[in-house]
Amino acid sequence: MTAVDRLAGRGRELAAIDDFLTGVRSGTGQALALRGEPGAGKTALLLRAAERAAPARVLRATGAEPESQMAFAALHQLLRPVSGLVDALPEAQREAVRGALGLAAPTGGQDRFLVSAGVLSLLAEAAVPDGLVCIVDDFQWVDRASADALMFAARRLGADGVGLLFAARDTAEARHALKDVPGLTVAGLDAADAALVLAARSAVPPVPDVAALVAAATGGNPLALRETAGLLTPEQLTGRAPLPDPLPVGDGIGAVFGEQIARLPEPTRLVLLVAALEGLGDLRLVLRAAARLGAAADALDAAEAAGLLDVTPTGIRFRHPLIRSAVHAGAGAADRRAVHRALAAESEEAGDTGRRARHRAEAALGPDEDIAAELAAAAGLARARGGYADAARTLVRAADLTPDRQTRSLRLKDAAVAAWLGGRPGQARSSLAAARETAGDSGPSAEIAQLSGRFELHLGDAAEALRTFLTAAEQASEQTPGQAPEQTPEQAARARLSILADAAEAASYVGDTDAAVLIGRRAEALPEPNGPADAFLRDVLIGMGALQGGDSRGGARRLRRALDAVPDDGFDAVLLLWAAAAASLLGEGDVGARFAARAGRVARVSGMVGTLPVVLESTATAERMNSAFALSAALSEEGLALARETGITNSAAAHLANLAVCAAVRGDETDARARAHEALAIAIPHRLGLRVGVASYALGLLDLGLGRFEQAHERLTALTTAGPGAGHPAAVWGSTADRVEAAVGAGDTEAARASVDFLERWSANATSPRARALLARCRALVAEDGAAPDLLRRSLDLLADDSGAAYDRARTALLLGERLRRERRVGEARPHLRHAAEAFGRLGAVPWERRALGELRAAGEAGDRAEPAALTTLTAQELRITRLVAEGLSNRDVAARLFLSTRTVEYHLYKVYPKLGVTSRTELARLLA
């Protein structure tokens, strides 16, 4: 095949590939997907890219249909030449990649994103010094674990000099898998270029009319043109004889190959079938399996002579994927089963139990527990390596082959868990529904119900999730020993506590205080746990229920006991989030914020990215409560991206709502409204009361900052009354100070006093200075004029040593300055107004700064806008990196926690230092402190 034959008419595609390669060589991350029908010439374009990539290093892999359910098969093929660089990765990523590539025993239960982050780091290492081009052909057949890792990397390519070039059939599934990668359609050739291809493969050049007819009949498909050229006579090409009807078009090219295969000797067809079903191209394995079926090694000669495949001393490769498809389609079912049995036997001798199980499954005629158990074991190995999506598909097949109903239900339940962890929520729900239907009344109903509730809580209706959890808790308490034969009484109690905790989380989403009370009582009925983590969680659930049920003293005592038991180290991120929730219920939002920030750090260190979007909800809120609005928004942007990547819809709503609040503080009305409405579009139908409350609060805060007191009063009051999500305790409490200020501004003193009374009751058990300062500020707003300044000064004194209260201090100073100016005490007012204006300016709170400057001018001083704090000039990515560097982390550790490459971190720091006016990490840490 000549260069003209392969690349005729591909000037547009070649230019795009040249631009892609130029970007890689310049150090910019690139990704490009070539899409087209079989035979369009995608592989030829990839070959040209590989030829022109120098001096960049080239890595290659090709998806194979028999490998499409084997976790990390394509990744192993791609990265094998650079596996020696794995030692340069951060520890957690290093071990994850070793396990995924089979370089070490998997550690078990690996987070799939940790593997993906390690792959990104490994690609960046391999790109040194001249760049790296990864070429992946037949992406539609790449296993899901490899595809997920490569897409994760494609979304995060930065200044690494890494290029990912994919080719795939233009199908709906491939378009979905490659949706985040810029695409280029490789279409059919026009008549002029088709004539060049026909001339290169024919005895005589075609006349223009014939070339046009053939181009139209084949859709300009280069492979179809080449194959057709070999079938046409000189008379037909020159127009002296009619063309055959029909011509092979698109997938119909397979019929041409089918005819070629049908003419081969029977032993040759058998070896071809073995090669097609083996898929790896392992010549020795193919020949040994064929020998078991009576075919000699020289049977391949006829296929090679016919141009159907290429044979080397160690490998065998079909000239085109459609040839493999044609071989498969032309074989009978009995012949395919016989070949799979032979391949299973050879895989067993080679010690490859995973392949043996899959070949045995393909040869099975009906349920077989022995084969099903082997498949389940293979799925377990895939899970341990982080290949959850592939494990899920394997478990579903194992369930199909499982004779026992209860065992089949358990395998479907395990498939649901694996699919969920693999980012396939739809498949997870389908498998769980099948598990529930299969189990009937005899299976592990409580466990299945709990999983169903978790899926619903993350993806659907939170109120329905709550109902499901409460039902699961009842089922767990009634479960008979026969249904859970392996559980000790302690394990059974821990399982019930876990379900109650899930129910409490759902109740907090919805804002259902009655359910919280019920959950607390059920937790109290459980036996006293032995371990500190379970004891802490039980105390939190009991305390929350008691507090929301009216037992303020008893509930507060339980929650204090729980918080006192939180160790400085040892609790996981989920338990720290429960600590944050407990502190918030006590009215101590600042204490809760500290626990939430700790949870974020622990989650990053653990590498469990699948849970990180949910953890980042609280972490981002904590930073917002600590006046770090830019960082809060940066964390929510990260959380939103991860939530969408993992399919956790309800977490996306939480991050959108927080972004709306941050935009409201900035006075960015367009962004605040867009984010809030997007959050509400998810939260209202999913009955996420807390998310509805936060998004609605953002709109009220926006009105308040812009001085629209009537609208703010109306919006914030609506949080406490009727409507979807209204009355959520956390939203009502969190908006109280703003509600008081809006009511006073709107002239509704009675409503303002009622809100202050509510805050006094809520804060009755609070002891933190910030909680007492907030109450003093709200009391001042409804106090007589003579008492108000002293209350506001007391609020400022309480906040004096609180480094996270800059926004609250500025709000209080503004109110004090306004009150003093109205009392004509302008000399006393000016310092407070000046402080407020400067603080708001540094925080980027534009409408609040504008209001403070207006008051300052009214007090007789011409104030200028303050320069925003240097940190507010950073991009979200730069800010996330800067914060971790300031905590003392190395560039490599920062890269690991943010799922970036070290070179990307270095690139961003190169831009951050001059922006902040620092020259060292020490200066950077000092600035942030």
C-alpha positions, 0 to 999 in steps of 0.5 A: 500500500502506497502513501498516496493510497493510504492518505489521499485526500486527508490534507485536513486531517494531516494538518490537524495532526501536525497542529496536535504534534506541534502543541505536544512538542511545545510542552502543551497537553493535547488530546484529539479523537479521530472518528469514522467508519471502519476502513475510513483510514484512521489507522493510517493517520495514526501511523503518520502521527507516529512517524512525525512525532519525533523527537517526542516519545511514542507509546501505542495500544490497540483495543481488542474486542476479546480484551474489552472486559479485562481491566487495564488490558489496554493500559498495560499494553500502552504503558509497558515500555515506561513501567520503569518510571513508576518509582518516580510517582507519589507513594499512593499513586505508585502502588495503585499503578503497580497493582493496575499494571500487574507489577505488584499484588493489588492492595485491594479496594483501590479507588479508581481515580487514584489509579487514574491520577497515577497514570497521569503522573506516569505520562508526565514522567514519560514526557521528559524531556521531549514530549510524549504521544500516546496513540490508541487505536480502536478505542471502542474496544478498550476496556473500561478501566483503561478508558476511564484512566485515559479520559481522566488524564485527557481532562487534566493535561496541562503543561506536561507535553503529553498528547493523547491521540485516539481513533474510534468507530463513529458510534454513539457509545464511542462519542459518549466515551470521548465526549471530553476530547476534541473530535475530528471526523474522518469522512469519505473521500471525494471522487477525485481522491477516490480515483487516486486510490482506485488507480493505486490498486488497479491494473488500469486507472479508472475513468472519471465517471467510473471513479465517481460511481464507485466513490458514491457507492462506497461512500468514499471509504478508502478500505472499500475503494481498495477492496473494490479495486481488486474486484473490478476488471479493466473493462469495468474500470474503463467503463466498457463493462457495467459495474457489479451491483451492489458494491460493498459499502461500509460494514458490508465490506465484511462480506468481501472478507467473508467470501475470502475466508469461506474459500480457505481450507477448513484448518485455516478457517479454524486457526483464524477463528482461534486467533479471532477469539484469542484476541491478544495476537499471541502466536504460540497460544493460538497455535497450541489451542489450534493444535488441540483442535487438530489444526497444524501450524502451517494452516496459517500459510493460506490466510497469510498468502490471502493477505488477511493477516500478518504473522511474525515469530511471536505475533499474529495480527489481522490486517483489519478489525473487520476481518476478525469480525468476519471470521467470528460471524462466519463460524457456527456457535458450536465451533466458537464454543469448542475454540473457547474451551481450547483457549481456556485449557491453554490459559489454565496451563499458562496460569492465567485464571482470568482468561480461563474463566472468561473463555469457559464462560463463553463456552458454557451452555447453561448455569454452572457454579464452577465457572460462575465462581471463577468469574466472580474471583476474576472480578474480585481481582479486577476490583482490587486493582481499581477496575470496577466497571469491568468487574461489574460486567464480569459479575453480571455474567457470573450471576447469569451462570449462577444456579443458586438464587441467593448466590446469584442475588449476592453477585448482582448486588456486588456488581451494583457496588462495583458499577457504582464505584466505577462511575456507572450509576445507571448500571449500578441501579439496574444490577441492584434492581435485579438483585432485589428481584432475584433475592425475593424474601430470602436474600440480604434485604437490609443490605440491598435496601441500604445500597438502594438508599445510598444510590438514591441519596447521591442521584435521586430523591433524598426523601425517598432515600430516607424512607428506604434507609428507615425500611432497611433499618427495620429489616436489619433489626428483624434479620434472621440468623440464617440470612446473615450467618457470618455476623456476630452480634457486634457486627450486626449492631455495627451494620444497623448503626451504619444504616441509621447513619445513612438515614440521618444523612438523608434526613439532614439533606431533607431537613426532616427533624421527626426522622432525626428524632426517630433515628436518635432513639433507634441508635440509643436502643443499640448496645454500647459499641466497643470501638471509639469510632462507633461510640462517637457516631452513636453519640452523634446520632443520639445527640442530634435526635435529642436536640431536634426533639426538644431535649436541648440539655440532653442532646447538647451533652451527648454532642459535647461528649462526642466532640470531646472524643474526636482524636487529633488523628485517626478519624476518617473524613466521614467521621470528621464530617459528622463532627462538623455537623454536631458542632453546627447543631450546637450553633458553633459554625466556626468549630464545624468549619474546622472539622470540615477542613480537616475532613478535606485534608484527610480525604485527599491524603487517603486518595479516595477520590470517589468520596471527595466530591461529598467531602468537598461540599463541607470543606468549601462551606467551611472556607466560606464561613472562614471568609476565604471566598475565593478558596471556597469557590475554587474547592467547589469548582473542583468538587463540581467537576469531580461530582459530574465525573463520578455521576453524583448529581446531588453533590453537584447541586451542593457545589452549585449552591455554594458557588452561588453564595460566593458569587453573591458575596462578590456581587456578581449577579449574573453568576449568582443567579445562574449557579443558584437556578442550576442548583435549584433545578436539581435540588427541588425535584430531588427534595434536597432541602438543604441545597434548596435552602443554600441556593435560595439564601444566595439570592437573598444575600445578593439582594441584601448586599446590593441594598435591595432590602425588601427583596432580601427580606422576602427571599430570606423570610421564605426560607422559614415558611412554605415552599420546597425545601423551606424550613430546613434547620441548617438553612434557617439558622445559617441565614438568621443574621442576614434575615435580621439585617434584611428585616431591619432594612425593610422596616419590619422590626417585628420579624427581625425580633422574631429571628433574634429570638430564634437565634437565641434559642438555637445558640443556647448551647454554643460556647464559641466566641464567633457564635456569641459575637453573631448573637450580639450583632443581631441583638444590636440590630433590634436594640434601642439606639443607646444599647446598640453600639455597645453590643456591636463593640462586644461583637467586634471584641469577641471576633478580635482573635478569630482569623477566619472571621474577617467577613463577619468583623467587617459586617459588624464594623459596617453596622457599628459605623452606620449606627454611629454616623446616624448618631452624628458621632462621625469621628467614632464612625470613620475608623470602623467604616474605613476598616470595613471598606478595606476588609471588604475590598481585600475579600473581593466583596464588592457590593459591601465595599461600595456600601462602606465607602458610601457611608465613609463619604457621608461621614466626611472622608473620601475613601478609595477602593482597596486593592483586592487581596493578592490571593483573589487574583489567582485562578481557582487551580492556582489557589488550590495549589498555593494553599497546599504549598503553604501547608508545607507539601512538596510539589509532588504531594500537591500534584498527588492530592489535586490529581495533577502532574508535578510539571503542571504544579511547577508551571502554575507556581511559576505564575503564582510567585510574581502575582503574589510578589513572593520568591520562596515557599517560606514567603508564600506560607507567611503570606497565607498565614 
